[in-house]
Amino acid sequence: MKYAPVSRVIAFAAVFATVCTTPQSSAGESVPSCIAWSTAVRYRGIGYDHLVNIRSTCDKPADCEVWTNVNPDKQSVEVPQGHNVEVVTFLASPASVFEAHVACSLRPGS
């Protein structure tokens, strides 16, 4: 019986487990309709990195706050018009899942 080389199995597992992305809605938080966000988890061998990706199709910059159930400290981030921003909320967490919260407002007069 032939077995797949260990390096192939490890490479497949690494690619499969590297990033799990989940689109999110913003129930309960204030986010303009031109802002979309999603969460992602990356496994690094010592734990999971928690990421929140914010995508703007707005014609103005936005100021956003991001926090999670694992890291409740709010992080402030500027999202330029028409750009994507990745926010790292936790590095090397033992938790493979987390719940993110995002609140954004467009800058007036920009």
C-alpha positions in Angstrom: 0.0 0.0 0.0 1.3 3.4 -1.0 1.0 6.4 1.3 1.2 10.1 0.4 4.6 11.6 1.4 4.4 13.2 4.8 5.4 16.5 3.3 2.3 16.5 1.0 0.0 15.8 3.9 1.6 18.5 6.0 1.4 21.0 3.2 -2.2 20.2 2.6 -3.1 20.6 6.3 -1.1 23.9 6.4 -3.0 25.3 3.5 -6.3 24.1 4.7 -5.9 25.3 8.2 -4.0 28.5 7.5 -6.9 30.9 7.0 -10.5 30.4 7.7 -12.5 33.4 6.7 -16.1 34.2 7.8 -18.1 37.0 6.4 -19.9 39.0 9.1 -22.9 41.2 9.4 -23.0 44.1 11.8 -26.0 43.5 13.8 -26.0 45.8 16.8 -23.1 47.9 15.6 -23.1 51.0 13.4 -21.4 50.4 10.1 -22.2 52.3 6.9 -23.5 50.2 4.0 -20.2 50.9 2.0 -18.2 49.0 4.7 -18.0 45.2 4.8 -16.0 43.2 7.2 -15.1 39.6 7.8 -13.1 37.6 10.3 -10.2 35.2 9.7 -8.1 32.8 11.8 -4.6 31.8 10.9 -2.9 28.9 12.6 0.9 29.4 13.3 1.9 26.3 15.2 1.9 28.0 18.5 -1.7 29.3 18.4 -4.3 31.1 16.3 -4.0 34.7 15.1 -7.4 36.5 15.1 -7.9 38.9 12.2 -10.7 41.3 11.2 -10.6 42.4 7.6 -12.5 45.7 6.8 -13.2 46.6 3.2 -14.4 50.0 2.2 -16.1 51.0 -1.1 -16.9 54.4 0.5 -16.1 57.7 -1.2 -14.9 59.1 2.2 -12.4 57.7 4.8 -13.9 55.9 7.8 -12.9 55.7 11.4 -13.6 52.2 12.9 -13.4 50.5 16.2 -12.8 46.8 16.4 -13.0 44.5 19.4 -13.7 40.8 20.1 -14.9 38.5 22.8 -11.3 37.3 23.2 -9.8 40.8 23.3 -12.4 43.3 24.4 -10.0 46.3 24.2 -11.2 48.5 21.3 -8.7 49.1 18.6 -9.2 52.3 16.5 -8.4 52.0 12.8 -8.6 54.4 9.9 -10.0 52.8 6.7 -9.1 55.0 3.7 -11.7 55.4 1.0 -11.8 52.4 -1.4 -9.2 50.4 0.7 -9.0 47.2 2.7 -7.5 47.1 6.2 -6.5 44.0 8.2 -6.7 44.4 12.0 -4.9 41.8 14.1 -6.8 41.5 17.4 -4.9 38.6 19.0 -1.7 36.7 18.2 -1.1 33.0 19.2 -4.4 32.5 20.9 -5.4 29.0 22.1 -8.9 29.7 20.8 -9.6 28.8 17.2 -12.8 30.8 17.0 -13.7 34.3 18.1 -16.6 36.8 17.8 -15.7 40.2 16.4 -17.5 43.5 16.7 -17.0 46.5 14.3 -18.4 50.0 14.5 -17.5 52.6 11.8 -18.4 56.1 10.9 -17.5 58.1 7.8 -15.5 61.3 8.3 -17.6 64.3 7.6 -16.5 66.7 4.9 -13.6 64.5 3.6 
